[in-house]
Amino acid sequence: MPASSREAIGQRKSLAQYAQAQKTTGLLIIRDGKTLVEHNWPLPAGSDAFAAVLVRGTADDGALLEDVASQQKSVLAILTGIAMDRGLLDIARPMSDFLGPGWSRADAARERAITVRHLLEMTSGLGEALEFEAPAGTRFFYNTPAYARLHKVLEIAAGRPLDALTRDWLTGPLAMAESGWRPRPAALAHSSGNAWSFVTMPRDLAKLGAMVLARGAGVIRPVQLAAIFASAAANPAYGRLWWRNGGAWLVDIAGARQEGPLVPGAPSDLVLALGAMGRVLGVAPSLGLVVVRLGQQPPDADFRGRFWSLVMDSL
């Protein structure tokens, strides 16, 4: 075996060991259609609270079926793009065209200025209680309660329930058989401001990543997909409910500006569906790369940087 191959195997072993130590439940690395790393680990002792709230069963391959938190936002972004392809949705229209006046706590004129696109780009100008804080389009604020209103917008635009259109438009065509929307436990729905979870597993998320690599794969038009990943003016590291790498600066979920890219050392064309507790679906077209990590909160405060450094080494 060539020395380079032995080194790559060693690096992948190091990546897997690190990921497991960081409370990872599922790790999947695919490059050019070839699986380089795949592990599904059982929950360690002391994970009862996580299991009770965020685990919804086990797939045939042993992978946990998890509520993947804010990764659902990126799924919804794809669905809105498909709705646009089908002529069902114009994201330049005001949210109040779909939800009616009074859906927020802003005054009528300011509310009318908030479009669907503003919510896709997290620039609604609303606080978490949907109160006015800034003019629409002027400030990036990662606002899950405001985002959750997009579920109903999509249902109204399509004239169908969210779970049904998701099966027909996305999870069915991509054979994501274990993925779908489910109601959240009441306590989580209240704390997150979002009543619905998207439940999935690593292999299914990788299929979503493969669709991105294939520039839509007939599910969504390439031009529509590109628009989802284009940087928003208020945050170069964000598109439409997807994170982007390679910008000169970014605004994080706490609203703080940081200089440099989201993931230093990773490809500049990397796009990411990120969820709480270090969940990630990363797609780097320049490398033909799909990376999935699910699981609990990593103990390492620098998990993102260390994880991606090991991923790049493993290639």
C-alpha positions in Angstrom: 0.0 0.0 0.0 1.4 3.4 -0.9 2.5 5.6 2.0 0.0 8.2 1.0 -2.9 5.7 1.3 -1.6 4.5 4.7 -1.5 8.1 5.9 -5.0 8.8 4.7 -6.3 5.8 6.5 -4.6 6.9 9.6 -6.1 10.4 9.3 -9.6 9.0 8.9 -9.1 6.9 12.0 -8.0 10.0 13.9 -11.1 11.8 12.6 -13.4 9.0 13.7 -11.8 8.8 17.2 -12.1 12.5 17.7 -15.7 12.6 16.4 -16.7 9.7 18.8 -15.1 11.5 21.7 -17.2 14.6 20.8 -20.5 12.7 21.4 -21.1 12.2 17.7 -23.8 9.7 16.8 -23.4 9.7 13.0 -20.4 10.5 10.8 -20.3 10.2 7.1 -17.7 11.5 4.6 -18.3 10.9 0.9 -16.0 12.1 -1.9 -16.8 11.7 -5.6 -19.5 9.2 -4.7 -17.1 7.1 -2.6 -17.7 6.6 1.1 -14.4 7.4 2.9 -15.7 7.3 6.5 -19.0 6.0 8.0 -19.8 5.4 11.6 -23.0 5.2 13.6 -22.4 5.1 17.4 -24.9 4.4 20.1 -25.6 7.1 22.7 -23.2 7.0 25.6 -24.4 6.7 29.2 -26.0 9.9 30.5 -27.8 10.8 27.3 -31.3 10.2 28.5 -32.4 13.8 28.2 -31.1 14.1 24.6 -32.8 10.8 23.6 -36.1 11.8 25.1 -36.4 15.1 23.3 -34.4 14.6 20.0 -34.2 10.9 19.1 -37.1 9.4 17.2 -36.0 5.9 16.6 -33.3 3.9 14.9 -32.8 3.1 11.2 -32.0 -0.3 9.8 -28.3 0.5 9.5 -28.2 1.4 13.2 -28.2 5.2 12.7 -30.3 7.2 15.1 -33.2 9.1 13.6 -32.8 12.6 15.1 -34.5 15.9 15.2 -31.7 17.8 13.5 -32.6 21.2 14.9 -31.9 24.1 12.6 -30.7 21.9 9.7 -34.4 21.9 8.9 -34.1 25.5 7.8 -31.8 24.4 4.9 -34.4 21.8 3.9 -37.1 24.4 3.9 -34.9 26.6 1.7 -34.8 23.9 -0.9 -38.5 23.5 -0.8 -39.1 27.2 -1.2 -36.8 27.1 -4.3 -38.8 24.2 -5.7 -42.1 26.2 -5.1 -40.5 29.1 -7.0 -39.6 26.7 -9.9 -43.2 25.6 -10.0 -44.5 29.2 -10.1 -46.2 28.8 -6.7 -44.2 31.3 -4.7 -42.8 34.8 -5.2 -40.4 35.5 -2.3 -40.6 39.3 -3.1 -44.1 39.4 -1.8 -44.9 40.6 1.7 -45.4 37.9 4.4 -48.7 39.5 5.2 -50.0 38.5 1.7 -49.9 34.9 3.0 -50.4 35.2 6.8 -52.6 38.3 6.8 -52.0 41.6 8.7 -51.0 41.3 12.3 -48.8 38.2 12.0 -46.0 40.2 13.7 -45.9 42.8 16.5 -44.6 45.5 14.1 -46.9 48.3 13.0 -48.8 47.9 9.8 -46.4 49.7 7.5 -43.2 48.1 8.9 -44.9 44.7 8.8 -45.9 45.2 5.2 -42.3 45.8 4.3 -41.2 42.4 5.4 -41.0 40.0 2.5 -40.6 36.2 2.3 -37.1 36.7 1.2 -36.3 38.7 4.3 -37.2 35.7 6.4 -35.2 33.4 4.2 -32.1 35.7 4.7 -32.8 36.3 8.4 -33.2 40.0 7.8 -36.8 40.6 8.8 -35.8 43.2 11.4 -37.9 41.5 14.0 -36.9 40.3 17.5 -37.8 36.8 18.7 -41.1 38.0 20.0 -41.8 39.3 16.4 -41.5 42.9 17.6 -40.0 45.6 15.4 -36.2 46.2 16.0 -34.9 47.4 12.6 -36.1 48.1 9.1 -36.5 45.0 7.0 -33.4 44.0 5.0 -30.9 46.1 7.1 -29.7 43.7 9.8 -28.9 40.0 10.0 -30.5 38.4 13.1 -30.8 34.6 13.4 -34.4 34.4 14.4 -36.0 30.9 14.6 -39.5 32.0 15.8 -39.7 34.3 12.7 -38.3 31.6 10.4 -41.0 29.2 11.6 -43.7 31.3 10.0 -42.3 30.2 6.6 -43.8 26.7 7.2 -47.3 28.1 6.9 -46.3 30.4 4.0 -45.1 27.4 2.0 -48.2 25.4 2.8 -50.5 28.3 1.7 -48.5 28.9 -1.5 -48.5 25.2 -2.4 -52.0 24.5 -1.2 -50.8 21.4 0.5 -49.5 20.3 4.0 -45.8 20.6 4.5 -45.1 16.9 5.1 -47.0 15.9 1.9 -45.2 18.4 -0.4 -41.9 17.5 1.2 -42.4 13.8 0.3 -43.5 14.6 -3.3 -40.9 17.3 -4.1 -37.8 16.2 -2.1 -37.6 13.2 0.1 -39.4 10.9 -2.3 -37.4 11.8 -5.4 -34.1 11.6 -3.4 -35.1 8.3 -1.7 -34.7 9.9 1.7 -37.0 7.2 3.1 -36.3 7.9 6.8 -36.8 11.7 6.7 -39.8 13.8 7.4 -41.5 16.4 9.6 -42.8 15.5 13.0 -44.3 17.6 15.8 -41.9 18.5 18.6 -42.5 17.8 22.3 -44.3 20.8 23.8 -41.4 21.9 25.9 -39.0 22.0 22.9 -41.6 23.7 20.7 -42.0 26.4 23.3 -38.3 27.0 23.9 -37.4 27.0 20.2 -40.3 28.9 18.9 -40.8 26.2 16.3 -43.4 23.4 16.7 -42.0 21.1 14.0 -38.9 19.0 13.8 -37.2 17.6 10.7 -36.2 14.0 11.6 -33.5 12.4 9.5 -30.3 10.3 9.5 -26.8 10.6 8.0 -27.4 8.6 4.9 -30.5 10.7 4.0 -28.7 14.0 4.6 -25.9 12.8 2.4 -28.5 12.3 -0.4 -29.5 15.9 0.0 -25.8 16.8 -0.2 -25.4 14.7 -3.4 -28.3 16.6 -4.9 -26.5 19.9 -4.3 -23.3 18.5 -5.9 -25.4 17.4 -8.9 -26.7 21.0 -9.3 -30.2 20.1 -8.4 -30.4 16.6 -9.9 -33.7 17.4 -11.6 -35.3 18.2 -8.3 -34.6 22.0 -8.4 -33.3 24.1 -11.2 -29.5 24.9 -11.0 -30.2 28.7 -11.2 -32.6 28.4 -8.3 -30.1 26.4 -6.2 -27.4 29.0 -7.0 -29.7 31.7 -5.7 -30.2 29.9 -2.4 -26.4 29.8 -1.9 -25.7 33.4 -3.0 -24.5 35.6 -0.1 -27.0 38.0 1.6 -25.9 41.6 1.7 -26.3 41.8 5.5 -24.1 38.6 6.1 -21.7 37.2 3.5 -21.6 33.9 5.4 -25.4 33.4 4.9 -27.6 32.8 1.8 -31.2 31.7 2.1 -31.2 29.5 5.3 -27.8 28.0 4.3 -24.4 29.1 5.7 -21.6 29.8 3.3 -17.8 29.7 3.6 -15.2 31.9 2.0 -16.5 35.4 3.0 -14.2 38.1 4.3 -16.4 38.5 7.4 -19.5 37.0 8.9 -22.3 37.7 11.5 -22.7 34.8 13.8 -26.0 33.5 15.4 -25.4 35.8 18.4 -25.3 38.8 16.1 -21.5 39.4 16.5 -19.4 40.3 13.5 -16.3 38.2 13.0 -13.5 38.7 10.5 -12.6 35.8 8.1 -14.5 32.8 6.8 -16.8 30.6 8.7 -14.5 27.6 8.5 -10.9 28.6 8.0 -9.0 26.0 6.0 -12.0 24.6 4.3 -12.9 25.2 0.6 -14.3 28.7 -0.1 -17.3 27.1 -1.9 -18.3 25.0 1.1 -22.0 25.4 1.9 -23.4 24.2 5.2 -26.7 23.2 6.7 -26.0 23.7 10.4 -28.0 22.7 13.5 -27.6 23.0 17.2 -25.1 20.7 19.0 -22.6 20.7 16.2 -24.8 19.1 13.6 -23.6 19.7 10.1 -24.2 18.8 6.4 -21.3 20.3 4.5 -21.0 20.3 0.7 -17.9 21.4 -1.2 -18.5 21.1 -5.0 -14.8 21.8 -5.7 -13.8 18.6 -3.9 -16.9 16.5 -4.7 -17.3 16.4 -1.0 -20.3 15.7 1.3 -19.8 15.7 5.1 -22.4 14.8 7.7 -22.1 14.9 11.5 -25.0 14.4 13.9 -25.1 13.9 17.6 -24.9 15.8 20.9 -23.1 18.9 22.0 -19.4 18.5 21.5 -17.3 19.0 24.7 -14.5 20.8 22.6 -15.2 24.5 22.4 -13.3 24.6 19.1 -15.1 21.7 17.7 -15.9 23.2 14.3 -12.3 24.2 13.6 -10.8 21.0 14.8 -13.4 18.8 13.1 -12.9 20.5 9.7 -9.2 20.4 10.1 -9.4 16.6 10.5 -11.8 16.3 7.6 -9.4 18.1 5.3 -6.5 16.0 6.5 -8.5 12.8 5.9 -8.8 13.6 2.2 
